[in-house]
Amino acid sequence: MFHADDKVLIKSCEDDPRATGLTGVIVDEVPPGPLTGGRWTVHRVSWMIGPLLCHDHELQLLTKSA
């Protein structure tokens, strides 16, 4: 499970395939629910890519938040 401010590697992303291989930061304070289809919000990926919604299996934890 991810937490807010965790840095993650985007292994794949159904929302925007251009983000594959990039890193971002988890925004969600609580686990995702039905509103987002169970996907995590990932931000700070690229200046050309806005916030993304990604499933657990599409992300890899790089750095835990403090």
C-alpha positions as CSV (number, residue, x, y, z in Angstrom):
1,M,0.0,0.0,0.0
2,F,1.2,3.5,-0.8
3,H,1.0,6.7,1.3
4,A,0.9,10.4,0.5
5,D,4.3,11.7,-0.6
6,D,5.7,8.3,-1.5
7,K,7.9,8.4,-4.6
8,V,7.0,5.8,-7.2
9,L,8.2,4.4,-10.5
10,I,5.4,4.2,-13.1
11,K,5.9,0.7,-14.6
12,S,2.8,1.2,-16.9
13,C,-0.2,3.5,-16.8
14,E,-3.5,2.8,-18.5
15,D,-4.4,6.5,-17.9
16,D,-1.5,7.9,-19.9
17,P,1.1,5.4,-21.4
18,R,3.5,8.3,-21.9
19,A,4.2,8.2,-18.2
20,T,5.7,4.6,-18.4
21,G,9.3,4.6,-17.0
22,L,8.9,8.0,-15.2
23,T,8.7,8.7,-11.5
24,G,6.0,10.6,-9.6
25,V,4.6,11.2,-6.1
26,I,1.5,9.7,-4.5
27,V,-1.1,12.4,-3.6
28,D,-3.7,10.4,-1.8
29,E,-3.9,10.5,2.0
30,V,-6.1,7.4,2.1
31,P,-6.4,4.3,0.0
32,P,-8.3,4.9,-3.3
33,G,-12.0,4.1,-3.4
34,P,-14.8,3.7,-6.0
35,L,-14.6,7.4,-7.1
36,T,-11.2,6.7,-8.7
37,G,-11.8,3.1,-9.6
38,G,-9.3,1.9,-7.0
39,R,-6.5,3.9,-8.6
40,W,-3.9,6.0,-6.9
41,T,-3.3,9.7,-7.9
42,V,0.3,10.3,-9.0
43,H,1.5,13.8,-9.5
44,R,4.8,15.6,-10.4
45,V,5.5,13.2,-13.3
46,S,6.4,15.7,-16.0
47,W,5.6,19.3,-16.9
48,M,3.8,17.8,-19.9
49,I,1.8,15.2,-18.0
50,G,-0.8,16.2,-15.4
51,P,-1.9,14.1,-12.4
52,L,-2.5,10.5,-13.3
53,L,-4.6,7.7,-11.9
54,C,-2.7,4.4,-11.7
55,H,-3.5,0.9,-10.3
56,D,-1.3,-0.7,-7.6
57,H,0.2,-3.2,-10.1
58,E,1.3,-0.2,-12.4
59,L,3.4,1.4,-9.6
60,Q,6.6,0.4,-7.8
61,L,7.6,2.1,-4.5
62,L,11.0,3.9,-4.7
63,T,11.1,6.1,-1.6
64,K,8.7,6.0,1.4
65,S,7.5,9.3,2.8
66,A,8.9,10.4,6.1
